[in-house]
């Protein structure tokens, strides 16, 4: 298995009150789901090193490193937003770029379909860690390869699909012969 994939996610804060923000993956291979959650498919890598890059944060908001590193991101399996320090999914590694980049590790363990949905909160501050601005997007650890293992996999899927199609067609023709369905629909 290859080492962790390095990926980048841009973090935009449009307003503080009311809080409006967005996280946008910029690395290829990081799709988003129907609710905007980032989907992590590691393609045989040992997880991800995710670089959350703040883009022009208002009011001097930053990620704090050092003794505050564990306060920069909280993560939990499931859809419930974390309300205290937790590292089920993301482990903070370091803060770089004068507090504008947070690097976290996402192990993304297990075979496909992976761990599934999770919640996380990015926590920024502009007062040295006295108060935090919580940003709470969601994610999905889908894990596993994103393509089939071999040509034999394609052949097995193709043959299985052909048998299923033939069986459905044979049943439909048989039922049409008994006038149980309308043959004009074929």
Secondary structure, DSSP 8 states (H G I E B T S, - for coil): -B--EEEEEEEEEEETTTTEEEEEE-STT--B-TTS-EEE--TTBS-EEEEEEEES-GGG-B---GGGGGGSEEEEESSS---S--BSSEEEEEEEGGGTEEEEEE---SSTT-SEEEEEEEEEBSSSSSS-EEE--EEEE--S-SS-S-HHHHHHHHHHHHHHHHHHHHHHHHHHHTTSS-GGG-
